[in-house]
Amino acid sequence: MEQRIRYCKSADGVKIAYAVSGEGPPLVVAGTWLTHLENQWHSPVWRPLLEALSREYTVVRYDLRGCGLSHRHLEDVSFDTWLQDFERLIETLDFAKFAVFGTCIGSAIAIEYAARHPDRVTHLVLHGVPLRGRLRRTDRPKEVEKAKLLLDCLRLGSDPENQAFAQVYASMFQPGGSFEHMRSWCSQQFAAASGEIAERMLPIFWNVDMTSALRRVRCPSLVLHAERDRTVPVEEGRTVAGLIADCRLVVLDTENHILLADEPAWPHFLAELRGFLSTPAAASAPARNALPIGTLTPRERNVLECVARGLDNSEIAASLELSEKTVRNHITRVFAKIGVEHRYEAIVRARDAGVGIEGGLVNSR
């Protein structure tokens, strides 16, 4: 199996490299940080996934501006320019409708595109997706401090002769991998971008918050997430799934952010992916779950609306002019009445019933 590497130009004239492999329905993979089309194609980390997808789909991948075979050493590197590059790539491909696959922090591009172009995207697959970048997870202990340390490792590990710092990322993304997997991770970092560009790119992704975009996604969606993911906590994936109106969440029994082809979770991952993509878009929307809205007081309905929109307790308190303690008490009663134990379950049930999305329950005091 071979890939065909081609080039297109972005709106501002930047050269973007993309690769096409396989045959079948189109599946476009949104760019993530530090990619290199040729390196990934031969990598033991990525090759199993690329082969599996290319056997059934026309797979399109590309290098972000600043990375791999695309133009490097750029001044204009931002989330907006990355999104514009994705849009220009789709124009070049001239696909009428297609599925989009997003993995890790690159999922932000997939989500935003799907939200802006509901008429083009038939299915949205998100793997290991964070709701918020690391610098936005201020509610998690020492998350920002860890992010700064990882940036230092990225900068210090940009020399191929010193792989100690580069191995930090390998151990996080694929802790169950072999020595060859670790070498491949390091090789990809060195090939993908200079230390200067890499250090500029990662904070862009780490500052995103996809809450608003997720509420606007209208296509059938699948979220796949490793249960013991060290890179993106599984709670992030659960919240992401809860914010999309038509979404299925699959938690995989693994610690590997990028799965290994010989672990038990691998066939489960592929079966879920293939089953989802083979389902006609119009037939995959679940029936709305009936919620006992009539059992909730007006204030409790307002609180549920806020929960479904992804607001945390402090944001709900500010929105409804309540104390956080009062909000917690309301949430406890709401969860008991609708029959859930966890917040992500409440979000899923509420949004399945049309609460928290456009045209759903209207907030009134």
Buried (B, 14 or more C-beta within 10 A) or exposed (E): EEBEBBEBEBEEEBBBBBBBBBEEBBBBBBBBBBBBBBBBBEBBBBBBBBBBBBEBBBBBBBBBBBBBBBBBEBEEBEBEBBBBBBBBBBEBBEBEEBBBBBBBBBBBBBBBBBBBBEEBBBBBBBBBBBBBBBBBBEEBEEBBEEBEEBBEBBEBBBEEEEBEBBBBBBEBBBBEBEEEBBBBBBBBBBBBBBBEBBBBBBBBBBBBBBBEBBBBBBBBBBBBBBEBBBBBBBBBBBBBBBBBBBBBBBBBEBBBBBBBBEBEBBEBBBEBBBEBBEBEBEEBEEEEEEBEBEEBEEBBBBBBBBBBBBBEBEBBBEBBEBEBEBBBEBBEBBBEBBEBEEBBBBBBBBBBBBBBBEEBBEBEE
